[in-house]
Protein backbone atom coordinates (compact mmCIF):
# COMPACT_ATOMS: atom_id res chain seq x y z
CA UNK A 1 0.00 0.00 0.00
CA UNK A 2 2.78 2.38 0.87
CA UNK A 3 4.58 1.62 -2.36
CA UNK A 4 1.37 1.94 -4.35
CA UNK A 5 0.61 5.36 -2.90
CA UNK A 6 4.18 6.38 -3.67
CA UNK A 7 3.73 5.27 -7.28
CA UNK A 8 0.39 6.99 -7.76
CA UNK A 9 1.46 10.22 -6.05
CA UNK A 10 4.13 10.84 -8.68
CA UNK A 11 1.57 11.07 -11.49
CA UNK A 12 0.28 14.58 -12.22
CA UNK A 13 -3.21 15.05 -10.87
CA UNK A 14 -6.01 15.50 -13.37
CA UNK A 15 -8.51 18.31 -13.02
CA UNK A 16 -11.07 15.89 -11.62
CA UNK A 17 -8.62 14.65 -9.00
CA UNK A 18 -7.73 18.21 -8.05
CA UNK A 19 -11.42 19.09 -7.65
CA UNK A 20 -12.01 15.97 -5.56
CA UNK A 21 -9.07 16.91 -3.36
CA UNK A 22 -10.43 20.44 -2.99
CA UNK A 23 -13.79 19.03 -1.88
CA UNK A 24 -12.08 16.69 0.59
CA UNK A 25 -9.94 19.48 2.01
CA UNK A 26 -12.98 21.73 2.35
CA UNK A 27 -14.87 18.96 4.14
CA UNK A 28 -11.91 18.39 6.42
CA UNK A 29 -11.68 22.10 7.17
CA UNK A 30 -15.37 22.07 8.07
CA UNK A 31 -16.52 24.78 5.70
CA UNK A 32 -18.53 24.47 2.53
CA UNK A 33 -16.61 24.96 -0.68
CA UNK A 34 -18.54 27.56 -2.64
CA UNK A 35 -16.67 26.99 -5.88
CA UNK A 36 -19.27 25.80 -8.37
CA UNK A 37 -16.94 23.16 -9.78
CA UNK A 38 -16.01 21.55 -6.48
CA UNK A 39 -19.13 22.11 -4.41
CA UNK A 40 -21.18 18.98 -3.88
CA UNK A 41 -24.84 19.27 -4.76
CA UNK A 42 -27.22 18.14 -2.05
CA UNK A 43 -30.31 16.11 -2.85
CA UNK A 44 -32.46 19.22 -2.46
CA UNK A 45 -30.28 21.23 -4.81
CA UNK A 46 -30.21 18.50 -7.45
CA UNK A 47 -32.46 18.91 -10.44
CA UNK A 48 -35.95 17.48 -9.94
CA UNK A 49 -36.71 14.41 -12.06
CA UNK A 50 -37.99 15.35 -15.52
CA UNK A 51 -41.79 15.49 -15.76
CA UNK A 52 -43.36 12.68 -17.73
CA UNK A 53 -44.64 13.82 -21.11
CA UNK A 54 -48.14 12.59 -20.32
CA UNK A 55 -48.25 14.72 -17.16
CA UNK A 56 -47.09 17.95 -18.75
CA UNK A 57 -49.87 20.50 -18.77
C-alpha positions, 0 to 999 in steps of 0.5 A: 500500500505504501509503495502503491501510494508512492507510485500513484502520487508521482503522477500529475493530478487531473482536473477531476482529482484536483477538484475531488481533493479540494472538496475533501480538504474543504470537508476536512476544514469544516466549511462548505466549498462555494466553488461551483466546480467543487461544491457537492450538490445536495439532494435538495439542490439537485435537479428534480426528475424530468416530468413525464410527457403525459403529465405535462400541462 
